[in-house]
Amino acid sequence: MNESHELMQQMNWFLEPVSNFILFLFTTKSGYFLMLIFLILYLVFSIGNRIRIRALAHRGISNSYKIPIGDILYIAGSEIVNVGLKIISNIPVLLGVFLFLFAILGMSTSFKTIDTYLKN
């Protein structure tokens, strides 16, 4: 009994910080804000990369890196749509990841509950 209790405590030593981070991301305004910042950074970098590629293509056919503003707006719009479509197409994978994260959260909570029960 003591060996299994010690094993649960050792597993919870790793799972508790992970579950606290999951709770922080999905239950606080700061966590939502942090995920929104990462999404915006991903959009900015992917749009920047597409504009850089288009600038290199323009450089290949002319002597300037200058891209028309219409192309920049088209690239930005198409990249935002592409990111949205990637998210939508990966919904089953995202659901699996969320289920895995919440399973970790549940295991950590149950280990804490068992630990407090055995201590009392």
N, C-alpha and C positions, 0 to 999 in steps of 0.2 A: 504494500500500500504506500509506504513512504517513498519507494523508488519511483512509482508512477506519479506521485505528487511532485517529487523533485523534477521529473521529466516535464511535467506540465508547467512548472515554474520556469524551467529553462526555455521552453518553447514560448512562453508568454513574455519572457525577457526580450525576445526578438519581435513578437507579434504586437506587443502593446504600443511601441512607438509608431509602427506602421499603421495600426488602427487609429491612433490619435491623429496622424497625418491625414488619413482618409476622412476622418470626421471633420478635420479642419477644412479640407478642400470642399466637401459637399454640404456642410451645414453652416458655414459662416460667410458673412459678406466679404471678408478678406480673401477667403478661399475662392469664391466666385470671381472676385476681382483679379486674383492671381491667374486663374484659368483664362479669363478674358484677355489679360495682358499677353499671355502666351499665344492665344489665337491671333491677336492683332499683330504680334511680332512675326508669326508664321506668315500671315498675309503680306506684311510689308516686305519680308525677305523674299518671298516667292514672286511678288510683283517686281521687286528690284532685279531679281535674277532674270526674269523674262524681258524686262526693259534693257538690261545689259546685253542679252543675247540679240535682241533686235538692233541695238546700237552697233554691235559688231557686224551684223548683216548689212546695215547701212554703210558702215565703213568699208565693207568689201565691194560695194558697188559705187561708192562715191568717196570723196575725200573728207567728209565731215561725219562726226558722231551724232549730229543733231537729228533728232527724231521728231516728226510732226506731232503736234499736241493731240490730234485725232487718234494717231496710233497709240499714244500713251494712254489715253482714255479707254480705247478699245482693249489694250493689253490689261489694264487694271480691272475693267469689267469682266473680261473673259477669265481672268485668274480668280476673281472672287467667285464666279459661277463654278469654275473647276474645283475650287476648294469645297464649296457647298455640295457639289455632286460627289466628291470623294467621301465626305462625311456621311452623306445619305447612303452611298453604296457600301460603306463599312459598318452599317448599323448592327448587323448580326455579331460582328467581331467586338464592337463597342459594348453591346449588351453582355457578351461573354466576359469581357474584362470587368464590367461593373459587377456582375454576379460573383466573380472571383474576389474582387475587392471587398464586397459586403460579406462574403463567406469568411474572409480573414477577420473582418470586424466582428462577426458573430462568434468565431472561435476565441478571439481574445476576450470578449465579454463573458463567454461561458467559462473560460479558464479563471478569470477573476472571480466569478461567482462561486465556482467550486473551491477556489483557494480561500475565500472568506468563510465559506461553510465549514471547511475542514479546520480552520483556525479557531472557530468558535466552538 
